[in-house]
């Protein structure tokens, strides 16, 4: 999940212009937010144009990202599904409701990640291209 960052318009344009045959705009997307995205990222926009992934607190590491998901303001489908999927929506609701709960979960997760260890030498592989093995 993304609480801080930006994305180039081309990464989510299908969601606001060509979602499906039935609906040009993803129906899980907040209508006002979709209109705002279309204004910031018009069709055929320069692919270098980027927007904030969090429309409310883009430069803060906080739980507002999860509040945005509750309001249909997840920039990517992969973000919004965290709220629309019944398996993960309880976590989104818990973290949206309580910043201390979110911060505690983040601390636990980042601590575990820090213990993973880096594979080096014959055991590791630093990819030249992130989506393919060397």
ABEGO torsion letter per residue (X at the ends): XBABEBBBAAAAAAAAAAABAABABBAABBAAAAAAAAAABBBGBBAABBBBABAABAABBBAAAAAAAAAGABABAAAAAAAABAAAAAAAAAAAABAAAAAAAAAAAAAAAAAAEBBBEAABBBBABAABBX
